[in-house]
Amino acid sequence: MTTLGGKVALISGAARGIGAETARQMANAGAAVVIGDILEDVARGTAAEICAAGGAAEAVRLDVASEGDWTAAIATATRSFGKLDILVNNAGIFTGRDIEEATLDDWHRLVAVNMTGVFLGTKLAAPALRETGEKSPHGSAIVNLASVAGLVGSVGDPLYSMTKGGVTMFTKSAALSFAKKGYRIRVNSVHPGVIDTDMGNVAIARRMRVGGSNDQADFAKQLHPLGRMGHADDVAATILFLASDEARFMTGSALVVDGGFTAQ
């Protein structure tokens, strides 16, 4: 069983969906979690749920495109729990706009959340992660949420695919950069397929429109050889593994959690 006993994690976009499930699984595995999200009330509810179940959690406002919000969230982690071992750059958005439909504002919004957020989180958390990594047997960890759309083309939202491709390569580059500097910070990415969350349902609805289908269950089976959409806990389990010491010899890796979608 994967354990995170004694570790402290900061998760962006953790009020609901994959982020919230990751926070729950990490808390169950023994970590203290800081739940960052712009949905402050929902984030507080998720934190309260974890605490009521016997875990340690605190919610903070986190607009991932804001340097000030990141600085405050990291300070909350180190002040409340004494250190920072794990950063999960989970926050992301999907617009479902074709190249010719998308506006420049759509693009700027995608970049702000999907790319700027990952850059700022990585940059600003690095000092705290480096300090913890020096004292830990197997270092500290960053897990970035990319997508299968960052590995293969997407007819549903080419601009989303472009941002997630950026996260994919940034992950590898950051992993190499930190390793070359001697920082004991591992950086890996997770690439979900279509997941049964609010954002995932928007994505599959877009794919259905493009594919001319009106049966979501049947369409999900067609997309995924395993015959279903993914669930948040499928992805959270992979994040948990990469954040743990069990993944101590992994950095710059891209783990795909897609029910066989990209194997076709």
ZAMARGU-4260 file (C-alpha; in steps of 0.2 Angstrom, whole numbers, plus 5000, padded with zeros to 4 digits):
<rodrens>
0) 5000/5000/5000 | 5007/5017/4995 | 5011/5028/5010 | 5014/5047/5012 | 5016/5047/5031
5) 5023/5063/5037 | 5023/5072/5020 | 5015/5088/5016 | 5006/5091/4999 | 5000/5107/4990
10) 4987/5103/4977 | 4980/5116/4965 | 4962/5115/4958 | 4959/5103/4973 | 4941/5108/4977
15) 4933/5095/4966 | 4936/5082/4953 | 4953/5074/4952 | 4961/5087/4963 | 4949/5083/4977
20) 4950/5064/4975 | 4969/5066/4976 | 4968/5076/4992 | 4957/5063/5000 | 4969/5048/4994
25) 4984/5058/5000 | 4976/5061/5017 | 4971/5043/5019 | 4989/5039/5015 | 4995/5050/5029
30) 4999/5066/5021 | 4994/5083/5027 | 4986/5092/5012 | 4984/5110/5007 | 4969/5112/4995
35) 4971/5127/4983 | 4957/5133/4972 | 4948/5148/4967 | 4932/5140/4972 | 4935/5144/4991
40) 4919/5138/4998 | 4920/5121/4989 | 4938/5120/4994 | 4934/5123/5013 | 4921/5110/5011
45) 4933/5097/5004 | 4946/5101/5018 | 4932/5099/5031 | 4927/5082/5024 | 4945/5076/5025
50) 4947/5083/5043 | 4931/5075/5049 | 4938/5058/5042 | 4953/5060/5053 | 4965/5068/5040
55) 4974/5085/5041 | 4969/5098/5028 | 4968/5116/5025 | 4960/5126/5011 | 4967/5142/5003
60) 4962/5153/4989 | 4973/5149/4974 | 4972/5158/4957 | 4986/5148/4949 | 4989/5163/4937
65) 4993/5174/4952 | 5011/5174/4959 | 5004/5182/4976 | 4992/5168/4978 | 5005/5154/4975
70) 5017/5163/4987 | 5003/5163/5001 | 4998/5145/4998 | 5016/5139/4999 | 5018/5149/5015
75) 5002/5141/5022 | 5009/5124/5019 | 5025/5128/5028 | 5017/5138/5042 | 5003/5126/5046
80) 5013/5109/5043 | 5031/5114/5044 | 5037/5110/5026 | 5032/5105/5008 | 5036/5088/5001
85) 5024/5087/4986 | 5017/5099/4973 | 5003/5093/4962 | 4999/5105/4948 | 4982/5099/4944
90) 4972/5115/4940 | 4966/5115/4922 | 4952/5121/4910 | 4945/5115/4894 | 4936/5127/4882
95) 4930/5115/4868 | 4933/5128/4854 | 4940/5124/4837 | 4954/5134/4830 | 4943/5145/4820
100) 4930/5147/4834 | 4942/5151/4848 | 4946/5170/4852 | 4962/5177/4858 | 4954/5179/4875
105) 4950/5160/4875 | 4968/5157/4871 | 4975/5168/4885 | 4963/5160/4897 | 4969/5143/4893
110) 4987/5148/4894 | 4985/5157/4911 | 4978/5142/4919 | 4985/5127/4910 | 5003/5133/4907
115) 5007/5149/4918 | 4999/5140/4933 | 5011/5125/4931 | 5026/5137/4928 | 5022/5148/4943
120) 5019/5133/4955 | 5035/5124/4950 | 5045/5140/4951 | 5039/5147/4968 | 5037/5130/4976
125) 5055/5124/4971 | 5064/5132/4986 | 5053/5124/4999 | 5053/5107/4990 | 5072/5109/4988
130) 5074/5112/5007 | 5063/5097/5011 | 5072/5086/4998 | 5089/5088/5005 | 5083/5081/5021
135) 5072/5067/5014 | 5079/5049/5010 | 5071/5050/4993 | 5069/5069/4989 | 5053/5078/4986
140) 5041/5077/4971 | 5031/5088/4958 | 5017/5080/4948 | 5010/5089/4934 | 4993/5085/4926
145) 4994/5085/4908 | 4982/5075/4896 | 4982/5062/4882 | 4979/5078/4872 | 4997/5082/4876
150) 5003/5066/4868 | 4991/5064/4853 | 4981/5076/4842 | 4964/5082/4848 | 4949/5087/4836
155) 4939/5093/4851 | 4950/5107/4857 | 4967/5109/4848 | 4972/5124/4859 | 4969/5113/4875
160) 4980/5100/4866 | 4993/5114/4863 | 4994/5119/4881 | 4995/5101/4888 | 5009/5097/4875
165) 5018/5112/4883 | 5015/5104/4901 | 5022/5088/4894 | 5038/5095/4888 | 5040/5107/4903
170) 5039/5092/4915 | 5054/5084/4906 | 5064/5100/4905 | 5061/5104/4923 | 5065/5087/4929
175) 5082/5088/4919 | 5085/5106/4926 | 5083/5101/4944 | 5093/5085/4942 | 5107/5095/4934
180) 5107/5107/4948 | 5108/5094/4961 | 5090/5097/4968 | 5082/5082/4975 | 5065/5086/4967
185) 5058/5073/4955 | 5046/5080/4942 | 5033/5069/4932 | 5017/5070/4923 | 5001/5061/4922
190) 4991/5060/4906 | 4972/5056/4909 | 4960/5050/4895 | 4942/5056/4896 | 4938/5056/4915
195) 4920/5057/4923 | 4922/5074/4930 | 4914/5091/4926 | 4928/5095/4914 | 4929/5077/4907
200) 4910/5078/4903 | 4912/5094/4894 | 4926/5086/4884 | 4917/5070/4879 | 4902/5081/4874
205) 4913/5090/4862 | 4920/5074/4855 | 4902/5067/4853 | 4897/5083/4843 | 4912/5081/4832
210) 4909/5062/4830 | 4890/5064/4827 | 4886/5053/4842 | 4872/5055/4855 | 4875/5040/4867
215) 4888/5045/4879 | 4890/5027/4887 | 4892/5020/4870 | 4904/5033/4864 | 4915/5031/4880
220) 4916/5013/4876 | 4922/5017/4858 | 4935/5029/4864 | 4942/5017/4878 | 4947/4999/4874
225) 4943/4995/4893 | 4925/5000/4889 | 4922/5015/4901 | 4926/5032/4905 | 4940/5035/4918
230) 4936/5040/4936 | 4944/5053/4947 | 4951/5039/4958 | 4959/5030/4943 | 4970/5046/4941
235) 4972/5050/4959 | 4980/5033/4962 | 4993/5037/4949 | 4997/5054/4956 | 4998/5046/4973
240) 5011/5034/4967 | 5022/5047/4958 | 5022/5058/4974 | 5027/5044/4985 | 5044/5036/4988
245) 5039/5021/4978 | 5043/5032/4963 | 5060/5037/4969 | 5069/5033/4953 | 5057/5041/4942
250) 5059/5059/4935 | 5054/5066/4918 | 5042/5052/4916 | 5024/5053/4908 | 5012/5040/4915
255) 4996/5038/4904 | 4980/5034/4913 | 4968/5032/4898 | 4959/5015/4897 | 4970/5011/4881
260) 4964/5027/4872 | 4982/5031/4865 | 4986/5013/4862 | 4974/5013/4847
</rodrens>
